[in-house]
Amino acid sequence: MQEIIDAHTHLSERRDDALNHFAQKNGLRYTLDELLDTMRGHKIVRGLLLSPPIQGGAPLPNDDIIRMCRKSGGILAPVFTVEPTAKEVKAAVKLAEGNRKEVKAFKVRLGYVKASAESSVFDRLYDYAESEGLPVLFHTGDTAFSTGDLARSHPLTLDGLANKREELTIILCHFGNPWFEDVAELIYKHPKVYADISGLMTGGPYAEKYAEWLAKKISEAIYFAAGADKVIFGTDYPVTKHSETLALVRRLEVDESDKEKILWRNAERVFGL
């Protein structure tokens, strides 16, 4: 199998990391050493590191993400999370300007923050992302916590932004789960809209049947979109284990060439890896 790129992973090694309970549920140590060892074991050569949520709701500071990526020896590359305030947007853009060779994308936590994708507070961020050719990832679909706002995280909320900003590369995280058909339409309709398959499995008594259902839904979305050029591999570690997401790709009823696009070719192109 060709070497792989994981375009969506988390890490902090902090006790107040809100994803620790997912790590415990999955039997993971949730450390940098474990992550790098697991990546090597699965021939995952690069990963994009996103801020996990900290207890209380705020994301891990972007400075910490940079430090973690540097400790990885260049295997991990930073994605900066941007909260919906003028101060946070300004700080994220300034940090990106100072780390141009390292930063690969931005992330907006739709459904966790009290703002929509089209909020004017993000205009400066989108302007910078367009000028630098950096994608913006958006959380879409189900939220990890019951306090999430599904009206704001529905993937169709990105249609208006994609219409207004045709030069902005948009990544819909988690394939908009459970709105797979809506995401299929968005990636078909918009030339610069993509979706990742991260964080779709969290166990349970019907895990095997659910994995079959997921593979069917994603395969059908690929048929609708006329190919897998817009689908990107990501795990959402520690929410989902690497082995589970790789098994999901193997289940897809698509050509091997499309699986290759999902596993690395699309991410390499979109993120400039």
Summary of the structure (lengths in Angstrom):
residues: 273
radius of gyration: 16.9
end to end distance: 18.7
largest distance: 47.2
contacts: 947
relative contact order: 0.14
helix: 44%
strand: 16%
